[in-house]
Amino acid sequence: MTGREVRPVGERALLVGCADLAEVLGLHAALSASPLPGQAEVLAAARTVLVRATDRPARDRLAPVLRDLPAPPVPPAAGDVVVIDTVYDGADLTAVAEHTGLSVQGVVGAHSGEEWTAAFGGFAPGFAYLVGPTTLAVPRRASPRTAVPAGSVALAGTFSAVYPRSSPGGWQLIGRTDAPMWDLDRRPPALLRPGDRVRFRPVRERVTTSGPAEAPGRHGPAGAHSGPAAPTGGAGESAAPGTGAATVTGSALTVLAAGAQSLLQDLGRAGLLDLGVSPSGAADRGSARQANRLVGNDGGAAVVETVLGGLELRATRHQVLAVSGAQVPLTILHVDEELTHPPTDAPFLLPDGHVLRLGHPSAGLRAYVAVRGGVTVPEVLGSRSTDLLSGVGPPPLAAGTVLPVGPPPGRAVGQPEPARVRVTEELAVGVVLGPRADRVTPESLERLLGQAWTVTDRSNRVGLRLDGAPLERADDAELDSEGTVAGAVQLPSDGRPVVFLADHPVTGGYPVLAVVRDADLDTLAQARPGDRLRFRDAVLPCEDAAQT
C-alpha cells in the first residue's frame, strides 16, 4: 500500500484520504478498536476518515502514523432489511430525470427497484449514507437549501439518504417519507445502522393515524406510523420542566420573555460523530466560561445563550447571576419598576421575585447568562446543550419555561472582568488553509483572503453565510462527503463561503478551503448580519507540519 494523503483540517484534525470505501471502513475500524495516542475521535466518510486530535502537537504526531497505518478489510455486516415507504414527488425529481436521461418513472423505478446498503452515518443524527445503483449518480444543488423538510428522500453523487429532520442541505430531493429515522426513545435511536440493507417502496401518500406513535420494527415497513416523529430528546428527557403556570417553589429562574432566540448551552457533547451528532455547545465558549467563572460555577455548567436581547428572567429565591458576551444593557425590575442596572461581566444579586431584563446589545450578538449553581435540566446524550441542526437537547426557551437551579458550588464568586466583546469596524479571524484549498483558482484563493466578506441575515448557529465577490473553482468535479469541524470555510457551488459554527453538520460535500483557528472561533459567534469579516494570517498547507 502506498502512503495515504493526509491533510490538515484546522489546528486539531486531519483528513486521511483512502483508495475506496472498503479502505475507509477498515481504517475507521482499526482506529476505533485501538485508538492512537492523541486521537480524540474518528469519523468515516465516502473516501476519507476525519481524525480529531486532542491538540495541535498531537495532530502533527498523528499525521505520519496515519499515512501508513494498516487497514485490514472489514467483513460485510449481516444487516437487517428495512423497508421505507416513499412518496416520489420531490422538488428535484424532474431535474434528476433530466440529468440521468431517465423518465421520472424511470428514476422512481431505479431508486425503488434495487437494494441499498447503509455504509456510514454522518451529517445529522439518523442520517445514513446509502450506496446503491450508480445509474442515479447526480451532482448536488448549485446552492444548498436553508431548510430541507424532515423525511425528504434525496440523492447526491452515488449516495441516497433520508433527512431525519428539517435542516440545511444541498442534495437533490426526489421524495418523502414518514419513517422516524432518529428517535432517542428507541434503542438504537437510528433507524439505519451501517450494514443495514434498505428498500424504498413507492406509495401514493404517507400513512398517518391519530393514535400514539410506536417505533417500526427493524424488519418491517418504516413509513406507516402515526404522524411525525417526536422531537429528538424525548418528552421528559430534553424538555425544561415546569413550562406550565404552576407555582414555582424550588430554586429556579422562570422565563418571562425569550427574546429573538434563547437556548440552554454548556460545553457540548463530544464523542458522537459516528451518530451524526456534532459537539454543539455554546457558540462563544469563552464568554460562557467567563459567565460561569464569575458566579463560581464549573466552566461546563449550563447557561442561557440569548441573541439580540429581549430575554426576561424572574428569580425564585435569591440568585447570583452574571452576563458575559455581547454587551447588553441590564435592568433589574420588581413589580414593573426599574430598580438597578447591574454591569455585564460581573456577578450580581437577583433577589427573590425580581426580574432581569436584557436589552439590545451595543456590541456582539450572543449574551450568556450564568446562575450560581447552574441550570440543572436533564442531560441528553451527556449534555444540556440545544443542538438546533440535530434537534438534540432541550427545546428553545419560551415564556413560562422554568429553569431549575442547582446547589451553590464550593468556590466563591469571581471579581469583575474585562469585556470580551467590543465594538469594531471589521472582524478578523486567522485561518489554516485546506484541506481543499486546491479546489479554487489561485486568484480566488487570494480573493478569499483579500476581501472583507459581509455576514448575511441567513446566518445562524449552523454557520455564517457570507456575501462578496464569488470565488471560482479550479475543479468542478463533485466532492464526496467528508468529515468537517467548527470553523470550516466551506464553498458551495454559488461561490460564496459558509463558515461552520457550533451546530454544524458532521460531514459535508462542498470543499473546505480553510478552517478558522481555535482562538478565533468565539469571534465568529458574535458576528451580526451586516458585519464585515476578513480572513487573515493564513497558514498555507505546505507550511503546515501535518501535511504529508
Secondary structure, DSSP 8 states (H G I E B T S, - for coil): -----EEE-TTSEEEEE-SSHHHHHHHHHHHHHS--TTEEEEEE-SSEEEEEESSHHHHHHHHHHHHH------------EEEEEEB---TTHHHHHHHHT--HHHHHHHHHHS-EEEEEE-SSTT-EEEE--GGG-B---SS-EEEE-TTEEEEEBTEEEE-SSSEEE-SEEEEE-----B-TTSSSSBS--TT-EEEEEE-SS-B--SS------SSSBSSBSSSS---TT-TTTTS-S--SS----SSEEEEEEE-SEEEEE-S---S-GGGT------SSHHHHHHHHHHTT--TTS-EEEEESS-EEEEEES-EEEEEEEEE--EEEEETTEEEE---SSS-EEE-TT-EEEE---SEEEEEEEEETT-B----BTTB---BTTTTBSS----TT-EEEB----SS--------S----SSEEEEEEE-SSGGGB-HHHHHHHHHS-EEE-TT--SSEEEEESS---BS--S----EE--TTEEE--TTS--EEE-TT--SEESS-EEEEE-GGGHHHHHT--TT-EEEEEEEE-GGGSTT--
